[in-house]
C-alpha cells in the first residue's frame, strides 16, 4: 500500500488521512501564530499550504528579499508536528513588477489589459514574467531544500483561474510556435482549419493571430486549437516551475491544485496529471440543483484523472463561500459529508481554504476552519469533530479506487468543441449532459467511475459517452472494438460529429459512430427554449434536442420512441443495437431525469448490470468503494436529510463505537464507512 510523502508522520504514528488548510500567517500579528498552532493541534491538523500569495512580502522590491518571517513560520509548524505544503508564491506578482513590466499583464480578446489589483495578473507565455517567477522559485527551493517540514511543493495556485485565455502579442508569438509544431507546414494548417472558407487562407504562420474579437464568427478550428494551446501554455508554465524544483529538491514531490468543478473547463487535466507527482484538486459546491451530487461527480472525475490513485483535496469550504451571487452557509452535517465524499472517491488529504478567516480583503466573507466568531463556534467544533473522524478512518489511507462496472467517459476536447459558436443550438452544455448521466446512475443505485476518454476503458461492462462531439479515427476504432468485443456502449446526440480538426464526418450523423450504432441521422432538430418532446411508453420528456433517426441495421431495436409530434411521432428516440455479446445504444434527445432513469434501467438490465445496494437504499445513498491490500472500504453517503436503515448491507463499520452506521442507522447527511475483507 502506497502512502505518499504528504501523509508521513512521526514513526510512532500510523499513516492517516491528512487534514489541513491554506495558512496565511502574513495576514496576522505574530502573537496570533501561537494560537493558530495550538488550535491546529486541537483540530488534528497535520499539513498546511503556506506562502501561496506571498510574493510581495518575500520580495518587497526587485533587489530585496525577506524570508525571516517564513523561516519562523515553517520552524514553528515543524516544531508542532505540522507538515508544510510550500507554495512557490508565483500566483500573483507584486505591484512593483507589473508597474515596471506592464508587458506581463494579460490581454482580453477585445484588447483590454487586465491590470494589477486583483490576482493572477500575468501572461502564461510572458518571457519576462517567467524570468522573475522562476528566479523566485529557485530562491525558495535553495533556501528550504533541506528543511524537514516540507512535505510537498505547491506550484503557483489554481493555474489559469483568472488568466487562462490571454490574447496578447506574447500569446500570439507562442501560439504560432505551437501551431508550427502541431502542423509542420502552413499548408497542413490551412487544410486543418478549412481556410478555403471565407478566404481565410494563410501564407505564413506569422500571419496568424489568436482568435481576437472579429467582425464575424472566428474560424472554429482556430478557436479549438487556441483552447488546446491555452491549456498547453499553462501546463508548460507548470513544467517550468517543476523542473526548477526537481533540479534542486529531487526528493520533494511536486503538485499544483487543479480545479475540477462546475464549468471550469479551460484545462485538460487528464493531460496535466502526467506532469505532477500526485494530483491535487480544489472544489467548491455550486449553487445548482443537485449540488451535492455535482461534488461527487467532480470527485469521481478527479479520481479518474489520477488513474484511481489517492489524491489531495487542496481546497474546499467549511461553510459559505464569498464569490457566488448569494452565499449560504452549509447546513449542519454538510461540512463532514462533503469532506468524506471526497475521501470516498480517493482523497487522502482533506484541506480547506483557509485556516483562519481573513479580516480584510476580497475573501473576508469566505468561511474558514477558524471563523470570525473564533474557536467557540459551530464551524470550529465541526472541524475538530472531522479531524477526529479522519483519524479513525486511517485504515483507508493509501487505498485506491475500486473499479466499477460502469464508466462515464469525459473528454475536454469534446467539451471545448461542442460549445463553439455557429452550432445547431447555443443551449448545449457538455458537462451538464455528463453530469445528468452520473445523477441517473446514482438514482438507480449503480456505482460508476468517471474516466478521461484517453484512458483505457476496455475493462468496464458499460461505457457511457455523453456528447462525444469530437471523435478522431483511433477513438472511433477503440469504441467499435469495445462494443464488438462484448462491452455495452451508450452515446448521445451530438456525438461522433467531427474529427480532431473539427471537420464533419461525412455520410450522415452520428458520423464516426454511425456504423457501430446501426443508425443514420440526416439533420439535427434542436428544440426551442422551453420546448419538449414526449416519449411514448417512457415517462418523462426530451429537452434541448431531437433528431429523425433512421435505422440502418437489422439488429437495432427501439428502446423508446418520440410521440405526439407531427414530425417525430413514432420515430426512435433511443435505440440499441445488439452485437455478439455487446451492444451500442444511442439517445437522440436530452432526457429529463425521469426519462433518463427509466431508459438507463432498461439498458442496465439488458447488459446484466445491477445495483450493489439493498433496494431500500437505492437512490437514497451514494456508494463509493476504495480498495486496500486486504479489504475494500465502502462509503455510504446519505443524500437525504432523514435517517435511513442500513439493513441488508454487509460489512464492519469503522470509525469507533459511535461512528455512523454502528447501530444499523444512517442519520441524515451522514456517511458510514464499512470495511469488507477480501475473500481468499
N, C-alpha and C positions, 0 to 999 in steps of 0.2 A: 504494500500500500504506500502510495507516494504522499509525503507531507511536504508541501512547498515551504521554502525558507520563511515566507511571511508568517507561517504557523509556528516557527520554532519558539520554544520556551526553555526555561532553565531545566537542567537534566532531571531534576526531582519531580517535574510535572509531566503529565501525559499530553500528547498533542490535543488541541482543541479547536473549535471553531473560533476564529479571531473576531474581535469586537472593537469598534473604534469610530473615528471621525476625522474630518478635516479639522486641524487645530491651527488657530491663528493667534498665537500669543502676542504678536506685534500690535494687535488692536487693544491690548490691555496693559495696565500698570504691572510692574514686576511683582508686586505683592499678591496679585491675583493668580500668578502661575502656581504657587504652592498650593493654593486652594484647588486649582484645577487638577493637579496631580493627585491630591488626596481624594477628590470626587471620582476621578478616573479609576482609582484602585477600588473604591466602593462599588462602582458600577461593573467592575470586571473588564475594563478596557485594557487591551494589550497591544494595540497598534494605532498610530495616528499618522495622518499625512500632514507634513509641515512644509512651509515656505512656498506654497502654491502661488500666491500673489505677493511676493516679497522682493521683486527685482529692485524697485525704487529704494527699499530700505537697505538691501545688500550692496547696491552700487549707487550711492546718492548723487555722484557726479561721474562723468566719464572716466576720471582718473583717481577715484577714491572708492574704497571698499570698507564694509562694516560687517564682519562676521561674528563679532563678540557676542551679540545677543543670541544668535543662532547656536553658537557653541554652548552657551549656557543652557538654552532650552533643550538641546539634544542630550547634554550631560544629565540634566535634571530628569528627563524622561527615562534615560537608561538606568540611572540610579534606582528608579522606582519600577523597573522591570517592564517598561513600555517600549515596544519597538517603534522605529521611525521609518515610514514610507516617505523618503525625502524627495520633494519635488524639485525640478530644475529651475523653477521660478520664471520661466520664459513666457508665461501665458499673456502677460500684459507689460509691454515695455514702458520704462519711466518717461515722464514728460520731457526730460532733457534730450532723450534720444529722438523722439518724434518731432521735437522742435528743431533740432539740429539736422535731422534727416527726414523731412516730410515725405520723401520718396518711399518710405517703408509703409505708408498708410494705404489701406485697401481702397479700391475704386469700384463703384457700382456699375451696373450695365448702362445706366443713364449718364455716367460720367461724373457722379458726385463723389467727393472724397469723404471717407469715414474718419473723422478726426478723433484725437485722443480725448479722454474724458469719461469713457466707459471702460471696456476691457477688450482684449484681443484685437487691438488696432494695429495689425501688422499683416503684410502680404506673405503668404506661404512661399512665394517664389522670389522674394527680395534678397539679392545677394548681400545688401547692406545689413538688413535685419539678421541674416544668417551669420554674418561676421561677428556682430555684437552678442547675439544669443549663444552661439557656440563657445565664445570666449567665457561667458558666464558659466555654462555647463562645465567647461574644463576647470574653472576655478573651484566650483563646488566639488567636483569629483576628486581633484587633487587634495582638497582640504579634508574631506570626510571618507576617503577611500579605506582607511583602517579603523574607522570608528565602529565598535561592536553593536551600536544601537541600530545601524542602518540595515533594514531587512529587505528593502527594495528601492529602486529608483522610479520616480513618478514623472514621466516625460510631459512637460507642458501641462495643459489641463483642458479636457474636453476639446481636443483639436478640431477646429472648424466650426465650433458652436456659433460664432458670430462673424467669421471671416472665411467661410468655405468657398464662396464664389467671388473671386477678385478679377476685375476686367481691366486692370492697369496695363501699362506698357511692359512691366516686368512679366506679368502673366502672359501677355501676347507673345513675348520672346520665348518663354518657356513652353507655351502651347505649340509654337511652330516646331521646336525641337522634339517635343513629344509626338507630334504628328509625323515628322520625318522618320522617326524611329519606328512608328507603328506601320507606316505605309511604304516607306522606302523611296518611292517616286511620286512626283506630283500627279502623274497620270493615274496611279493607283488610287490616290486620294480623290481625284475627280470622279473616278468610277464609283468609289465607295459613297461619296457624298451626292451622287446623282446631279452633278453641277450642270449637266445639259439643260436642266430645268431652270427657267428664269435667267438664262445667260450668266450663271454663277461660276463658270469655268475659271480656274486659277492657272496662271502661267508659272508661278513660283510659290514656294512656301512662304516667302517674305511678304506676299500679298495678303496673307490670311490673318484675320483678327479673331479674338473671342467673339461670341455672339452678343455683341453690344446692341443697345436699342437701335432698331432698324425701322425703315419705312413700312415694311410688311413682315410677315412671319419669317423668322430666321430659318435657315436650312436645318431640317430636323436631325440629320446625321451629324452636322456640326454641333448642334445642341447636345446630342447624346455623347459625342466624343468629348465635349467640354465638361460634361458631368464626370466622365471617366477620368479626364485629365485632372480635374479639381480633387477627386478622391486620391489620385496618384500623387499629386503635388503635396498634399498634406501627409500622405504616407512617406514620401521622400524626406519631408522635414523630420518626421518621427525617426526614420532610419538615421538621419544625420546626427541627431542627438544621441541615439542609441549607440552609434559607432564610437563616439567620444567616450561614452560611459563604459563600453565594453573594453576599450583600449586601456583605460586607467583602472577600472574596477571589474575585471572579468568574472569575479565570483559573486557579484551582487546582481540579482535578476532585475530586468527592466520591464516596465509596463506603462501603459497610458490608459486613461479612462475613456472607453467607448461611450456612445450614447444610444444604445439600442432601446428605443422607446418611442411611442407615438409616431408622428410624422417626420421624425428626424431621419432623413434618408440620404444625406449628402455623401456618405462614405460607404464603400463596400467593405464592411467589417470582416467578412469572410476572407478577404484578401489581406487586410491589415493584420489579422490574427497571426499570420505566419511571421510577423516581424517583432513580436513581443515574446517574452519568456513565459508569461501567463496572461490570460485575458482578464481585464477588469471592465466593469460597466457601471454607469450611472443610470438610475431610473427614478422617475417621479410619476406618481399617479396622475392620470389625465382626467379632466372634467368631462367625461363622456359616459354614455350608457355602458354598463358592464366594465367599469373602470378597473375593478379588482381582477377581472379575467384578462384584461389587457396586460396587467402586471405579470400574470402567469405566462401569457403568450410571449412577452418580451424576455422573461427569464428563460423560457424554453429555447428561444432563438439564441440567446447568449450562450446557453449550453451547447447548441448546435454549432455556433461559431467556434467554440472551444473544443470541438470534437468530443464532447461528453466528459471532458476532464474538469476538475474543480476550477472555479474561477473566483474572482474577488469582486464583491459588491462594494464599489468605492464610494458611491454617494446614493442616498435616498433620504427621505424626510421623516422625522419623528412625528410631525403633525402637518400643519398648514405650510404651503409654500407662499411666495410673495409675488409671483410673476403671472398668475392667471387672472382673468377679469374679476373673479370672486374667489377668495381663498378661505375655504372652510377647514377647521381643524379635523383631525381624524377622530372617529368615534372610539369609545373605549374598546380595547382589544385589537384594534386595527394596526397599531404600531407593531405588536408581536406577530399578528397574522401576516402582514405584508413582509416582514423580515424573514419569517420562516418559509414563506412561499418561495423566496429567492433561494434559501438554503435547500428546499426540496428539489429545486432544479439545478443544484450544483454549486451554489455559492459556499465557499469555505471561510469567507470573511464577511461580516455584516458591518458596514460603516455608513456614517451619515454626513451630510452637510448640515450643520457643523457641530463642533463640541459645545461652544458657548455662543448663545445668540448675540449677534452684533448689536451694539448700542447706537451705531451710526452707519450711514451708507445705504446703498440701494437694496440690500438684503436684510435690513434690520427687522423686518417683519416675517422673515423666513424662520421657521421653527428650528430648534436645535436640541441637543441632548440635555443641556442646561439652559432653560428658557429665561426670559427676562424675569420671571417670577422667582427664579433661583431653584435650589435643590428641593425646597419644600413645595413641591408641585406634583400634579398627577403625571406630567410628562417624565420628570426625572424618576419618580417611583416606578413608572413603567419601564424606563431604561434600565434601572437596577434589576428589575424582575427579568427582563430579557437577557441581561448578562448572565444571571443565574441559570436561566433555561439553556442558553447556548453552552454553558459549562457542562450541564447534564447531558447534552447531546454530543459530547466529544467523540463517542464511537463512530459518528457519521463522518467525521473529518477524514479527508483523503479519499472518500468513496467517489465513484464515477456514476454517470447516468446509466441506469438500467434500460437497455433499448426497448422501445415499444414495438407493437406490431404495425402501427400506422405512423406515417411521416407526412408532414406538410413541407413541401419544398419551397424555399424562399430565394428570390433572385433580385438583387439590386438593379441589374441591367433592365429587367422587365419593369421594375418599379419606375426607373427613370424614363424608359421609352414609352410605356403605356400612358403616361400623363403629359406627354408633349402636346403642344397646340395642334390645331388643324386635324383633329381626330373626330370619330363619329359622335362623341359626347365629351364635354368638359367636366362631367359629373363623376367619372370613374375615378376611384381611389384604390390603387393596388393593395395597399396594406389593409384596407377595410375588408376586402374580399378574403384575404388570407386569414385575418382575424375572425371573420364570420365562420369559417370552417373550423377553427380552433374552438370557438364557442359551441358549435354544433356537436363536436366530439365530446366536450365536457358534459353537455346537456344529456347525451345518451350514455354517459359513464365510461367512455373509451379513452384511455390514455394515449397520448401522441407525442412525438418529437417534432421539433421544427428544425429543419436541416437546410443549410445552403445548397443550392442546386449543383454546385461544383463538387460536393461531397459524394461519396459512394452511398447510393440508396438501394442497392440491389438486395440487401438483406431484409427489407421491410415487406410485409404481406400486402400492404396497401400504401400507395403514394398518391397524395393529392397535390395538384399543381395549379393553384388559382391564378387566373390571368397571366399565364406564362406567355406573355406577348412576344418576347424575343427568344427564338429557338434556332441557334446555329445548327448546321447539319449534324455535327457529332453528338449534340444533345438530343436531337430527334432520334438518332440511332440508339442512344442509350435508353430512351424511353420506350422505343419499339422493342428492343431486346428485353427490357424489363417485363413488359406486358406479355410478349410472346413466350417468355421463359417462366410464366406462372404468377407474376405479380399482378395486382389489381390497380390499375391506373384510373384516376379521376381527374379530369381537367375541365375548364370552364370556358365560357365566352371570352373572346378577345385573347385566345391562346394560339400559339403556333403561327402567328401572323407574319412576322418578319424574321430576317436573319440578323447576324451580328452587326450589319451595316444599316439596319432599318430599311432594308429592301423587302418589299412584299413577296412572299412565296406565291407563285402564280398557279393557276388551275383551280382556284376556289379555296374558301376558308374551311376549316382552321389550318390551312397551309401545310406546314411541316408535319402536323399531326393528323392530317386528313385520312391517310391510308390506315393507320393503326386504329383509328376510331370508326372507320367504315361509314363516314357521313360526308356530306358536302353542303356548304353554305355559299350562296351567290352574293348576298348583300347583308350588311348589318341593318338592324332595325332598332336603334336606341329609343328608349321611351322618354317622353317629355317629363318635366319635373312634376311629380305627383301622380303620374300615370302608372297604372299597374296592369298586369295580366293575370287571369285566373288559371288554375292548373288542373281543372277537372277533378279526378278522384283524389288528388293530393290536396289536403287542406293548406291554406296559406296562399301566397301570391308571389308573382315575379315582379321585380322592380328594375329600373335603370336601363335594362337591355332586353332585347328579344331578337330572334332570327327565324327565318324559314329554313328548317333543316331538312335536307333530302337524304334519305337512307341509301347508301351506295354499296352495301354488302348484305348478303342473305342472313348472316348470323347476328344482325343488330336487332335488339328488342327495344321497345319503348317503355321506359320506367315511369314517365309522366308526360302528359301532353297538355298543350295550351287549349283553353276552352273560352267560349263567349267572346270571340274576337273574329271579325269578318275576314281578316287576312290570315290569322294564325289558327283558328279553331280546328281542333283535331290533329294538328301537326305536332311533331315531337318537341318536347321541352327538355327532356332528359333521356338520353339513350345509353344502352350498354351493349357493347359488342363482346360476345363470348369467344375466347381464343383457347385453344388447347386446355391448359389448366388455369390460365389467367383471364383478364378482361380489360377492356378500355371503355370508360364511360365519359359522357360529355354532358355538361349542363349549359343550356343555351340562354339562361337568364340569371339575374341576381336574385336568388331565392330569399324570401323573408325567413325569419328564424323558425317559424312553424313549419314551413315547407321544407326548409333545409334539413331539419331534424328528421322528418319523415323520409325524405329521399335518401339521406345518409344512412338511416337504419336499414332501408331496403338494400342498399349497396353493401353494407357491412354484413348483413345476413347472407347475401349471395356469395360473399367472399369467405364466409365461415368465421367471422371475427366478432367476438362478444366482449362484454364488459368483465373486468376483474372484480367489480364491486357487487356486493349484495344489492338486489333490486331496489330496496328501500333507500339506498344511498345514491343511486344514480341520478345525476343532475343536482344533487344536494351538496356533494363534496367534489373537490378536485383531488385526484390521486396522482402523485408523482413518486417515483421509486429511484433510489440510489443503490448502487451495488458495491459492497465491500468484499474483502477477501473471503469471508466466511458467512456473510449474511447480506440480505437485502434490507434496506430501510425504507419503509412505506410511509409516506406523509399523507394523511387525510386532512384536507383543508376545508373547513366548514365555510361554504359560500353564503350561508344564511345567517340570520340574526337569532335563530332559535336553536335549542338543543336537539341533538339527533342521537338515536340509538345506534350503537356500533355492533349490534348483534349480527353474527354471521361473518364478521371479518376476523380472520385468524392472525395471530402474531402476539408477541410480547411487547407491551408498551414500555418505552424507555423514557427516562427523564425524571425518575423519582416517584415516591408513593403518591404524590398529589398531582402528577402530570395529567394533562387532559387525556381522557380515554381510559384511565385506570379502572374506572367503575362501569365501563361499558357505555358511557355517555360522553358525547362531544358537545360542549357548550357552543352557543352562537359565537361566530368569528374566531373560534379556537382551532388549534392544529394539534392533532395527535400523531405521534411517530411510533411506528411498530418496527421491531426487529424480527425478521423472518430468516431463520437459519437455512443455509443451503442444504439440500438433501444430497447425500453422497450416492 
